[in-house]
Amino acid sequence: MRLAIQHVVTSRAPRLRLAGWPVVVLMTWAGQTFGDTSNVPPTREAVADFPAVQTSVAAATNGPISAAWQFFAGTNSVAATNTASKPPEDFQAQIRIARQHRLARQFTEASTVYGWVLQGGAPEPLQQTALLELAELAQERSDWPRAQQIYAQWLSRWPHDARVPELILYQGLMYRQMGLNNLAIAKLYAVMTSALVIKSDRFEYYQQLVLRAQNEIAETQYQLGNYADAVDSFSRLLKLDPPPANRSALQFRYIHCLTGLGRPSEATAQAQDFLARYPEAPERPEVHFLCATALKANRRETEAVQQVLALLQEQCGSTNHTSQTLAYWQRRAGNAIANQFYQEGEPLKALDIYLHLAALDTAPQWQLPVWYQVGLVFERLGQPAKAIEYYTNITAREKEVNETFSSSLKEVIEMAKWRKDFLGWQLKTERASIDFRAVTLGSVEAAKPSPPTP
């Protein structure tokens, strides 16, 4: 595989791609972190490269890393000599016994039996199996430092094995679980560089492994909130041909990153593409919200209202999202955008959204606060009679609100009563003022002398 890649790099690089990436580009990108690929795979313990992790691993194993887990055949010459005549079947039986202990969650006993295999002069393939299963056992116990150390020794002993890229991937994922995200990203980049130098005819396998590493790099950057780097990673993945199987999830995170970076034009374009491309995606409600937010930030208010209304009219039966998810994003998007319009002096746009929000649920804890907002909008529009109508509807349902409801809902009812009474008093005052002016004007007109008759 290495010779083939070298030949392609020098003569026809565009034809050979790892997970959609040209080999030249892949080597350049990976080399930014690790330099020359001739140093991969590693020939020393990876954990020892990082002092902070070395300390934690040493503490977990009660000794320095270099002295721990010396299970390879030949490290114990007495054991190796005494058991040199044991047939492979005996070691296979011991591995089966260790597996039974693992199933019974007897981790100490399983670890001991794996140690016998590793110290007993077993054939190399069985040593590899025992050491890998010992690492898995450490992972089952959430003993991440020990698992990292075992994988590091495996890689040090068999640096040219075809499984090296996969084991480096496991190391990267474990570092992320340990909260060591920078080390995780470094290991995930190492998956790509190690895949280039392994001699194997399993090209499709390595292609998928490299794609997985690229996915995990982007996901780690996204989880860290490192949106600038994550945007670049997601952009590369979305341009692959053929596209990854999880393209919709990648594009969803890409939209989040663009929104977080304050790039509303790009976020809008990606969100609209997502909604058109994936009509059944479970992330659709949130994408509607992100699209409406981006449109609002771009001062495209009418389109933002259309996005919110499209979300409010969406039904669960046609998509894969749950009713709870849809209801959450409908309410959040409707409230957020309508409140912004109301505060920015756009009451008509706010009213359209509030009226659709009120129709989502007739429960008093939802509908009464929305009606109250509708009343405020009508006040701002100079229509006190319509506002009183909604405040009256709120107070008429007071009996539905008992002690189990929150105090804030009771406060809404009290405020509705106050505003209804205030507006009623205000209307009476205005009518009285109008009547007084009419009477006054009528008296003045009556007091004027009549013009002389001809």
N, C-alpha and C positions, 0 to 999 in steps of 0.2 A: 504493500500500500504506500509506503514512504517513497519508493522509487517512482511509482505511478504519479504521485502528487508532484514530486520534483519535476518530472517530465512535463506534466501539464502546466505547472507554474511557468516553465521556461518557453513552452511552445504554444499551448492552446488553453490558457487559464480560464477563459469564459465558459468553457464547456463543462468543467467539473465543478460542482457546487455541493457544499455541505449545508443541508437544511436551507437551501435557497441562497446561500452566501458564496460568492466566488472565493476560491481558496486563497487567492492573493489578499483579498480584503480581509478574510477571516484571520489569516496569519498576521496581518498588520494590526487588526483590532486587538487580538489576543496578545500580541507582542508588546503593546503599549504598557501592559501590566507586568509581563514576565520576561520581556527581552527575547533573547535567542531561543527558539524552540528546541535547540539541541540539548538544552538542560532539562527537558521533560521527557519521560516521567521522572519524578523525584527519586533520588537514590539514597535519601536519608530521611529520618523521621520528620514528617511535616510538622508535628506538634512542637518539636524542638526549635523550629524556626521562629516561634513566637514566645517571648519570655513570659508574658502574662499567662498564657495558656499552659506553658511548661510548669509554672509554679502550681497552678490548680491541679494539673494532672499528677504531679509529684505528690501533692498533699493527698489526693484521692487514693493513690496506690501505696502510700507510706514508704516512699523511696524515690530516688532519682529515676528519671525516665530511662536512662541508658541501662539501668539494672533491672528494670521491671519486665515481666512477661517474657522471660527467656525460655520459650517453649519449643523452639525449632530443634529438629533432630540434629545432634552433634553438639548442642550446648551442654548436654549432660552425657559425658562419654561413658559413664558407668551404665546408665540406663540404656543408652544406645547399644552398648556391647551385649548387655544381658538379654536384650529383646530383639537382637538383629535377626534371629531365626523365626520370629513370629510371622505368620502369614498375614496377608492383607485382610483376610476375612475376619481376623480377630479385631483389627482396628475398626473395621466397618461395624462390627457388633458393638464395640464401645461407643461409636458415634450414635448408633441407634439407642443405646442406653441413655446417653446424654440427652438425646432428643425427648425421650420419655420423661426424664427429670424436668426438662423445660416445660413440657405440656402440663406437668403436675405442679409447675411453678416452684420446683425445688432447685433454686438457682445455684446455691452453694455446691450441691452434689453434682449438678450438670457441669459447673465450672471445673470441678475436680476431675471428672472423667475426660473432659476435653484436654485438660492438662496432661493426663496419661497418654493420650494419643500424640500430642505434640512433643512430648519428651521421650516417647517410646520407640523412636526410629520408624515411624509410619512412612509409607510411600509419600512422595511430595504432593500428589493430588489430594490425598486424604489429610495431609497437614494443612493445605489451603482450605479445604472444606471445614476442618475443625476450627481454624483461626477465624474464618468468616462467621461461623455460627457462634463463636465466642463473642465476637463483636456485636452480633445481633442480640445475644443474651444481655450484654451490657446496655444496649439500647432499650430492651424491654424493662430493665431496671432503672431507666432514665439516668444511667451513669455515663453521661456524655463524655467526660474527660477520658475515662478508661476505654470507651468505644473508639474515640479518636486515636488513642495511643495504639490500640490493636490494629486499626486500619493503617496507621503510619508504618508499623512494623511489617505488615503484609506488603505494602507498597515498596518498602525498602528491600524486602527479600525477593520479590518477584516484580521488578520494575518494568518488564517487557511483556507481562501477561496481557491477554486481550481484555481482561476485566478492569484494567487500571482506570480508564476514564469513568467507568460506572462507579467505582469505589471513591474516586475523587469527588464525584457528584454527591455521594452519600455524605462525605465529609463536609461539603459546602452546606448541605441542608441541615446537618447537625449543628454546625456553627451558627446558623440562623436561629435554630431552636435555643441555643445557648445565649443568644443575644449578642453574639460577636459578628455583627453584620458585615463589617469591613473584611474580616477573614472569610466570611461566607462568599462574598463577591469575588475575592481573590481566588478561592478554590473553584468557583463556577467558571471563571475565565480559564483556569488551568484545565478544566475538562476539554475545552476546545483545542488548546495547544497539545494536550496529551493525545487526543484523537488523531492528530495529524502524523504522529510518529509511530503509532502502533502498527505492526505488520499484521494485517488481517484482511480477509476477503469479505468481511461482514460490513460492507459499505453502508447499506440501508440502516443497519443497527446503529452505527456511529452517527449517521445523519440524524436519526431521531434523538440520539443522546445529546448531540450538539444543540439541536432545537430545544430540547428540554432545558439545557443549561442557559440558553439565551432567555427562555421564558422565566426561569428562576432569577436571573440577574435583574430583569425588568421588574419582577414582582418584589424583590428585596428592595430595590431603589424606591419603588412605589410605597411600600410599607414604611420606609424610613422618612417619607415625605420629601425625598430628594427628586422633586418633579423635573428639574432641568435635565438630569441624566436619564430619568425614567422616560421622558418624552422621546429622547433619541433612541432608546432601546425599543420602545413600543413602535416607533415609526419604522425602524428596520424590520421588525417582525411583521408588521402589517403589509410591507411591500414584498414579502416573500411570494414566490410562485413555484408550486402551488401554495395557497395560504395555509396557515396552521389550522388544525381542527378546532382550536379554541379561539378563533379569530374574534368572535363577538365579545368574549370576555376581555381580550386584549384591547379592542377598540373602546370598550366601556371604561377601562382604566385610563386609556389615552385621553378620553374626554375629561375625566376627572383631573388629570395632570394639567391639561390646557386651561381648565377653569381655575385651578389653583395658582397657575402662573400669570393669571390675568390676561389671557389671550382669547377674548370673547369671539372674535371673528372666526378663528380656527376652531374653537370649541363648537360654535354654531354649525359650521360646515360638517364637522365630524358627527355631531348629534343628529343632524338631519339625514346624513348618509346612513347612520345606524338605524334610525327609525324606518327608513325606506327599505333597508337591506334585511332587517331581522324583525318581521312582524310578530313572531312568536317568542321573542327573547324575554326572559323573566326580568331583565333590567330596564324594560321600556318605561315604566312609570318614573323611575329616577332620571332617565335620560330626557324625558319630557321636561322635568323640573330643571335640569341643567341647561337644556336648550332655551327654555323660557328665561332663565336667569341671564344667560349670555346675550340673548336678544334684548333684554331690558337694559343690560350694561352698554349695549351698542346703540341705545336710543331708538330701537325698532319696536316701539310700544305696541302697535297694532298686531304685529306678528307674535309678540310675547303673549298677548291676550289670547290669540288663536291657539298657541301651544297649550296654555293652561286649560282652555275650554276643551281642547281635544283630549287632554288627560282626564278632565272631569267627566267626559262622556264615554271614556273607555270602560269596557266591561271585562270581568274576569273570565267569562266563558270562552273568549277568543284568544287568550294568551296563557302563557305558562306561569305567570306570577300568581301569588295567593291573594285572596280577598283582603287579608290584613295588610299586605304590602301595598296593594293598590290604594286602599283607603288611606294609609299613612301618607303616601306621596301626593294623593289628590288633596288632602287637607293641608299638608305642608306647603305645596306649591300654590294652592289657591289663597291661603292666608298670607303667605309671604309677598306674592306679587300684588294682590289686591291692597294690602296694607301700604305697600310702596306707592301705588298709584294714588291712594287716598291722601297720604302725607305729602305727595308732590303736587297736589292740586289737580288731579285727574279723576274727579268723582264718578263720571260716567263709565270710565273703564273699570273702576273699582266696583261699581254697582253691578255691572254685567257678571263679574266673577262671583260676587257675594250671593247673588240670586241663584246661581248654579250650585254654589257651595251649600246653601240652605236646603236644596233639594236632595242632597246626598243621603241625609239621615234625619228622621223625624224625632229622634230621641231628644229630650229637653236639654241634656248636657251639651249637645252639639248645636241644635237648631236655635235655641234662645240667644246664645252669644252672637251667632251670625245675624239673626234678625236685629239685634241691637246695633250691629255695624251698619246694616241696611238703613235703620232709622237715622243714624248719624249722617249717612251719605245724603239722604233726602233733605235733612236740615241744611247741609251745605249747598244743596241744589236750590234752596229757597222754596221747598215744598213741605211746610210744617204739617199740613193735613195728612200727607202720606206718611210722614214720620210718626205722627200720633197713632196712625193705624197700626204700624208695626209695634210700637211700644204697648199698645192695647192688647195686641196678640200675645205679647210676652206676659203681661200681668194676668191675662185670662188663664194661663197655664200654671199659675202659682201653686195650685193644689197638687199638681203632679210632682212637685219638688218636696221631698220629705227629708228626714234627718240623715238619710244615707247619702244625699248629694253633698257636694263640696260647698264650702262657704262662699267661694267665688261665684258660683251659679246663683246663690241667693242674693249676692251683691248686684249681679246683673239685673235681677228682678227689681230690686230696690231702686237702682239707677233708672230703670225704664219707667217706674212709677213717677219718680221725681221729674224726669224729662217730659213725660206726658202731661203732668200737672203744670209744669212751667210753660210748655208750648201752648197748653190750653189757656192759661192766664194771659200769655202774650197775645194770642189771637183775640181774646175778649177785649184786651186793652186796645189793640189796633182797631177793632170794630167800633168800640166806644169812641175812640178818637175820630174815626171816620164819620160816625153819626154826629158827634159834637161839631165837627167842621161843617157838615152838611146843614145842621140846624143853624149854626152861626151864620153861614153864608145865606141861608134862607131868610134869616131875620134882617140881615143887611140889605138884601134885595128888597124885602118888604118895606123897609124904612126909607128907601130911596123915593123921592117925589116922582109922581107920575108925570110923564111929559105932557105938555099942554096939547089939548086937542085942537085941531085946526078949525 
